[in-house]
Amino acid sequence: MTSTLNPTLIDTRGMDAKQRRTQVFAAFDKLAVGERLEVVSEQEPQTLRSQFELEKARLFGWDALESGPAVWRVGVTKLKGQHGEDHCCGACAG
């Protein structure tokens, strides 16, 4: 188990956008509820956050840990599992 005290670390510096998104989302999906992923980037991860807001709405917490100018670090905590695993958005009445 990865706790918020010992998060999974992904250094995305040097990755292209598609590779960065694929690796970060795969790591996030493997987290248990309450676990945290730490992402390191050479640029502000605004696009990555927007992708999380679109694809993982209400499933994550986002904490800025370091804000440039050379390095950005964010903590992404899994708040809930995928739809149907341990919660429902209410749209399907599931």
C-alpha distance (Angstrom), angle and dihedral (degrees) to the residues before:
residue distance angle dihedral
M1 . . .
T2 3.80 . .
S3 3.77 112.2 .
T4 3.76 128.7 -161.6
L5 3.82 85.8 -105.4
N6 3.83 92.4 56.6
P7 3.82 104.9 28.8
T8 3.78 127.6 -177.3
L9 3.81 106.7 -99.4
I10 3.80 124.6 -143.2
D11 3.79 118.5 -178.4
T12 3.80 106.3 -159.2
R13 3.79 96.6 179.1
G14 3.79 108.5 130.7
M15 3.83 94.7 15.5
D16 3.78 121.1 122.1
A17 3.81 117.1 -120.0
K18 3.82 95.7 -99.4
Q19 3.81 93.8 48.2
R20 3.82 91.0 46.4
R21 3.81 92.7 51.4
T22 3.82 93.2 45.1
Q23 3.81 94.5 49.9
V24 3.79 96.3 43.3
F25 3.82 94.9 47.0
A26 3.83 92.4 45.4
A27 3.81 90.2 52.1
F28 3.82 91.8 45.7
D29 3.81 91.7 50.8
K30 3.83 90.2 54.5
L31 3.81 92.7 54.6
A32 3.77 120.3 102.4
V33 3.80 117.9 -129.8
G34 3.81 108.3 -75.5
E35 3.79 95.0 24.8
R36 3.79 122.7 118.4
L37 3.77 137.7 -139.5
E38 3.80 120.6 -155.7
V39 3.80 116.1 -150.9
V40 3.81 122.3 -162.4
S41 3.81 118.8 -162.7
E42 3.80 139.9 169.0
Q43 3.80 89.9 -136.6
E44 3.76 135.9 43.7
P45 3.84 105.8 -80.2
Q46 3.82 95.0 -135.5
T47 3.82 93.9 130.1
L48 3.79 91.0 49.9
R49 3.79 90.8 51.1
S50 3.81 90.7 49.8
Q51 3.81 89.4 52.3
F52 3.81 90.4 51.7
E53 3.81 90.7 49.3
L54 3.81 90.5 52.0
E55 3.80 99.2 41.4
K56 3.80 104.5 26.7
A57 3.80 102.9 30.5
R58 3.83 112.2 174.0
L59 3.83 91.0 0.3
F60 3.81 98.4 93.9
G61 3.79 145.2 46.9
W62 3.82 119.8 -143.9
D63 3.81 123.1 -152.8
A64 3.80 124.3 179.8
L65 3.81 106.7 -137.4
E66 3.81 100.5 171.2
S67 3.81 126.5 10.1
G68 3.80 110.6 -159.0
P69 2.87 151.8 -148.9
A70 3.83 89.3 178.7
V71 3.81 100.3 8.0
W72 3.79 134.2 25.5
R73 3.80 121.8 -165.5
V74 3.78 126.1 -174.0
G75 3.78 133.5 179.6
V76 3.80 116.1 -139.5
T77 3.81 113.3 -166.3
K78 3.80 122.8 -165.3
L79 3.80 106.2 -127.3
K80 3.81 98.4 175.2
G81 3.79 138.3 5.3
Q82 3.78 126.2 -109.0
H83 3.79 118.7 -64.1
G84 3.75 110.7 -73.7
E85 3.82 95.1 19.0
D86 3.77 99.4 83.8
H87 3.77 107.0 -21.4
C88 3.77 144.3 29.6
C89 3.78 128.9 -141.0
G90 3.79 89.2 -142.9
A91 3.80 96.7 -119.0
C92 3.80 95.3 102.9
A93 3.81 96.2 37.4
G94 3.83 86.9 -126.8
